[in-house]
């Protein structure tokens, strides 16, 4: 369910979500009539755990994700003192949760099954409604405009990085990475003034299963100062990227570009005689190796100060990753590569130029899913 949600994590967010979890369990116990125990609830003889996550989105206020049994709540409610409004939004999403458990994903809309479930618990129209009228308080942190400016400038430089002129392309790629680095250095210097441990996450790609292409995209995205993680849901795998807001937003656009481009590169490679899963896996691994080798050469142009700052930023990112994934673990897959396919993929990765479209979407309607 990839809908451009930007997920937010910090120590303050963690404390807020602890209160939200207690409210969810209270509703499940007192209003739905389920047994709850240590963060779990019992339904039809099986214990279930519902996750809670905070997000930013221009239109959505809440959602329920069936693949992860997860309720999302908009960040604005951290600052909203109307506890009754938050409780009603949680009831709305719990209605989707109970509809999912009783009828399955096919009945996840706001149709008759959903309304019947809400009626059982005496939740009236204000809970069942898919829209909510609340005052738009804008962005209280005032951080959006600065990040958006950086994102626009980096995208413009990435567009130049696809130039047919090799010197111009390399210079544009260097400038794009330096601009992103300088932005992160400025954030590092300001950290601690206001919730300095805050970190963002986006689910940039979802797929039915993991693949060498997905792994290659994740590795390439590391060069944009984000940490890629593969997170599994029911029948789905998410490629999630974590980092500063601008880094995550740029990585989302890059991931979308790579998802299309790497498949196109493989289609062209098949015309040269490559076929089969082993060839494709080897090719995709080679693409990532080739691109990262090119980026290593680009970063060799950094000043000593920039190189040191990069090391500090990468170390800090790894430390704050625990806010998003308290129990993260690393896995390694062993595969036997076809040297010819790997070599052609590496050559393609060295020639790969990333470009993204500059676009924006605005809409004032506030919705619940």
N, C-alpha and C positions, 0 to 999 in steps of 0.2 A: 504494500500500500504506500507507494512512494508519491507523496503529494507536496514536495518542497518544504517539508517541516525542517526547521533549524532547532535542534535540541540543545538545551542549556544546562550546564552543570557547574556547581560551586558548593562550598560548604553551606552557605545560606540556603541554596536550593535544596540541598540534602535535608536540612532541618525542616524546611517548609513541606517537602514531600513526605516526611515522616508523619506530620500532622494530617496530610491528605490521606495517607494509607489508613490511619486510625479512623478517619471519617468514612472511608469506603467500607471498612470492616464493620463499623457501627450500622451503616445502612443495610449491609448484607445480613447482619444479625437481627436488627430490630424491625426492619421493614420487609425484607425478603424472607426472613425466617430461617436462615441457614445457620448451621453450626460453624463458628469460627475459632481458630486456634493458632496462635503464634504466626499470624500473617497469612494463614491458609483458610479456605472455606470448603465445606463439605457439600457436594451436590451429587445426588443419586449414587451414593456409596464411594465416590472418588474425591480425593482432596485436590483442590486447584489453588494456584498462586496467581494473583493478579499483579502485574507490574504497573508502576506509575512513573511517568516521565513528563518533564516540563519542556515546552517548545515555544518558538516564535513563528508566526505565520500572518500574512496580511489579511486573511479572511476567516480562518478556522479558529474556533475557541476551544474545541475539544474533539477527541476521536477515540474510537476503540479499534485496536488492531487484533484481529482474531488469530493471526499466525503466531503471535507472541503473548496472547492473553494480556494485553497491555492497554491501559487507559492513559491518554495524553491530555494535559491541561495547559492552557496558554499561560505564558509567563506573567501577563498582566495581573493575574489573580494573586500573585505574591503581594501586590500593593493594594488590592481591593479589600476593603473592610466588610463588604457585604457577605457574610458567611452563608446566608440563606441562598444567595445566587450561586455560590460555589457548590453548595450541597445539591441544588437542583441540576446543575451541569453534571455533577458526578452521578446523580440518579439517572439522567439521560443516557450516559455512557454505560452504566450498570445495566440499563434496559437492553442495550445492544449485547452486552456480555451474556445476560440470561437468555436472550433470543438465540444467540449463537450456540449456547450449550443445549438448549431445548430443541432447536429446529435445524441447526447447521448454518454454514456460511451463505448458502443460497438465499437465506431470508434475512440478510443483514441490513436491508434498507428500512425506511420508515413506514413500511406497509402494514397490512392487517396483523401479521404475526407479532411485530414489534409493539403495535398499539395494544394488542390483546395482553401481552406480557406486562406492559405498564399498567393496564387497567387492573390486573390481578393485585398489584401492590398499591392501588389507589393513587397512582401518579397521574395528575391531570394534564391538561393541554400545555401548560407552561413548562412542564417537564418533557413532554413528548415532542414539542416544537423543535424543528431543525434550525430555527433562527432565534437570535437573542438580541434585544435592543439594549445596548449599554453605551455609556459615554466613552468616546474615543479619547483616551488620555495621551495618545501619541507615544513617543519614545522617551520615557522619563530619564533615561541615562544620557540622552543626547549623543549617542555613539554612532547612530546609523549613517549620518551624512559623511563622516570621515572615512568609514569603511567603504561606503559606496563609491567615493571618489577614487580610492586606491584600486578597487575592483575594476572600475571603468578604465583607469590608466593602464593597469596590467593587461587587460583584455586588448586594448589598442596595440600595445607592444607585442603581444602574442600574435596578433594579426599580421604585424610587420615581420614576425619571425618565420612566416611562411613565404617570404619573398623568394623569387628565383635567383636573386643576387646572394650568393653564399655569405659574403662579408656582411651585408646588410642584415641578413637573417640571424647570423651569430651575434651581431651587436645588439639586435632587438631582444633576443632571448636573454642575453646577459643583463640588459637594462631591466627587463621584466623581473628577473629573479632578484636583482639588487633592490628594486623598488619594494618588492614584497619583504625582503630581508630588513630594509630600513624601517618599514612600517612596523614590523615585529619588534625591532630594537626599541622603537619609541614606546610601544606598549609595555615592553619589559621595564623600561625606565620609570613608567608611570604605575607599575604594578604595586599593589598594596594601598593605593589611595582610596579605592572603592571596589571591594569584592575582587581583588586582584587575582584570585585563584580561579576565576570564571573561565570555562572552556566550552567549546561548542562541538556538536556532532551532527552529521547528516548521513542519511542512508542514500548513497548516490546511485547505487545499482542494486536491483533485486533480481535473482535468477532462481530457476528451479533446483539447481545444484551448482557446486563449485566446479571450476574449470581452470585450465592453464591460462586462458584469456583473462579471466577474472583476476587471477594471481598476478599476471603481467600488468594489468591496469593498476592494481594496488601498489605494486613496486614502483611504477612510474609516478604515481601520485605522491610518493614520499618526497620527491624533489620539490614539491610545493609546500613544504613545511607542515604537512599533516601526517597523522599516524593512521594507516589503514588497518582495519580489523574486520574479519569475517565473522558475522554473527548469524546463527541459525535460528529460524523459526519453524513452525509446522509446515513442512513441504517447501520451504524457501530458504535461501541464503542471502544475506544482505552484505554488501560491501559498504562499511561505515567508515567515514573519515572524521578524525578528531583534531582540533587545533583552534587557533584564533579565528574569529568570525570571517575576516576577509579571506584567509587561507582556505577555509572550508567552502566558502561560496565559490571561489575560483576552482577549487578541486572538483566541485560538482559539475561545472561546465566542462572541465577537462575530461572528466570521466565519461560524460555523455559523448564527447567528441571521440574519445578512444574506443568506446564501445562500438561505434559505427566504423571507425577507421581501421581498427585491427581486423575486423571481420572482412572488410574490403581488401586489406592487404593479403589475407589468407586466400581469398577468392582468386586474386592475381597469382599467388604462389602455386595454387592448384593447376593453373594453366601451364606451369613449368614442370609438371610431373609429380608434384607432391600430393599425397592422399593418405587418408587414415588418421586415427586418433594420435598415434605416436608422432607422426610427422607434424600434425597441428600443434601438439603440446610442445614439441621441440622448437617449432617456428615461433610460437608465442613467447616462450622463455628467451629465445634469442632476441626478439624485438625489445623486451625489457632490458636485457643486458646491453644491447647496442645503444639504446636511448640513455641509460644511466652512465655509460662510458662517455657519451657526448657531454652529459651534464657535469661529470667529474672534470672534464677538460674546461668547461665553461667556468666552473667554480674556482679553477686554478687562477682565474683572472681577478679574483677577489683580493682586496687589500688584507694585510695581516689582521687589522681590526675587524673587518667583516668576517673573516674566517673564524676568529675567536668567538664573535657574537653568534655565528651559526652553531658552533658547538654548544654554547650555553643554551640557546633556544631549543635545540634538539634534546638536550638533557632535561630541560624544564618541561618540555612536552611529555617526555616519558614519565616524569614524576607525576604530572597532573592527570595522566591517563587513568590512574587509580580512581579518580572521581567518577569516571564513566564506567570503568570495568574493574570493580573491586577484586574480582577473582579471575582476572585474565590469565590465560596460559598460552604459550607458544607451541606451535606444532610444525613439524617439518615433513614434507613429502619427498620420497625418493623416487625418481623416475629415470629411465634409461633414455637418453637423448639420441636422436639421429643427428650426426654431426653435420650432414649436408643441409638438413632443414633448419637446424640451429644456426648455422652460418648464414644462410639466406635471411633468416629472421633478424640476426644481428645487424646485417648490412641495412635492412629496412629500418631498424630502430635508429641507426646512426643518421639516416636520412629523414627520419620522422620529424615534422614540424607541427607543433600544436597550435591550433588557432580556435578561437571561440567566437560565437556571435554575441554582440552586445544587445541585450534585450531587457525589458522590464515589464512587470505586470502590476497593475494597481486596481483595487476594487474595494469599496467601502462596506459591502455586506459582510456581516459576521455570522458564521455558520457553525453548526455542530454536526459531527458525523457519527 
